[in-house]
Amino acid sequence: MIKKQVLTAVGYVLRPLARMLLRNGVTWQEFAELGKEVFVQIAREDYGIKGRPTNSARVALITGLSRREVTRVKSVLLGERDREQGVPGRISQILSAWHLDPAFRAADGLPAVLPVSGEGPTMESLLKQCAGDSPYGAITKELLELGLVERTAGGYRVLARDYIRSPTDPDLIRQASTALHDHATTIAYNVDAKRSGPARFERMATHRAVPHENLRAFETYLHAEGQVFLERVDDWLVSHADSADDNAIKSPDRKLRIGVGMYLICDSQKGKQS
């Protein structure tokens, strides 16, 4: 009975994903192949003994694939490490640090105008903190072209708090996959009878009888109120994170990626997107 309920729920979840896949030219065969890879990867990671990866025979038994197919998929996984989950966009991290990190704010609390280099807070130190080994010149050029910063006599001035991507920007797809992954991970944890702790926070507020003409007003309301909330959360996270020169940075196993996501819910009575 529970298996049927799970399949029904997953089918419901897959509907918007199928729309996204078809719009971007992904075929059923490509999706099915990806599904095999994910099933094999999770079976190997979660069902091993004493921390070791699960052997092919057990993976085949758990997933329903043949041992030959499991072996083939494992070889594909070993050769395609570039499919690892993407990290949040570097541009968003740069803008967030510039607005929230005290090191990059002026005495009045606003984002400081940053010289290219030198002592104290600089564009170079900001990019070093948020972009790692990425070429600083290319990132700065990208920020300028997107209209997110401007060059002044005193250095670079930030012009925006957030980067709203174009629907054709590949990074938007990566961000969407991260959001879906994070929400699904929380749900999977909450419905796991063997979870190690209390349920994680996961709530929503919806109403089924809102007139269509109120949609734009709600979008405006959510954008304003949601942005204020997320900036407060962002401020809390920054204040509770290790600084870049903290010795604890050398112990990544002691660190967690935590946060919260918000999104607009909008369905017609027939379940189609408005």
Number of C-alpha atoms within 10 A of each C-alpha: 5 7 8 9 10 11 11 12 11 11 13 12 12 12 13 12 13 16 11 13 15 11 9 9 9 13 11 12 9 11 13 11 11 13 12 16 19 14 19 24 18 14 21 20 15 12 16 14 11 7 9 11 16 20 16 20 14 16 25 20 12 14 14 12 17 14 16 12 15 24 18 12 20 17 12 12 16 8 10 9 9 8 8 7 12 13 10 15 15 16 18 15 17 22 23 20 22 25 23 22 18 17 16 22 18 14 9 7 12 13 22 21 23 25 20 16 13 11 7 10 19 20 22 17 19 23 23 16 16 20 18 11 9 12 11 16 11 10 16 20 12 14 19 16 11 12 13 18 19 15 14 11 8 10 15 19 19 20 14 13 17 15 16 10 13 9 9 8 9 10 17 16 15 16 17 12 14 16 17 13 13 16 15 13 11 14 15 12 16 17 10 10 8 8 11 8 8 8 13 10 9 11 5 7 5 9 6 9 8 10 7 10 8 9 13 10 10 13 14 11 12 15 14 11 10 17 14 12 13 15 15 13 14 19 16 13 15 16 13 9 12 13 13 11 9 9 9 13 14 10 8 8 8 8 12 8 5 7 11 12 11 13 10 11 11 15 11 11 9 6 10 10 10 8
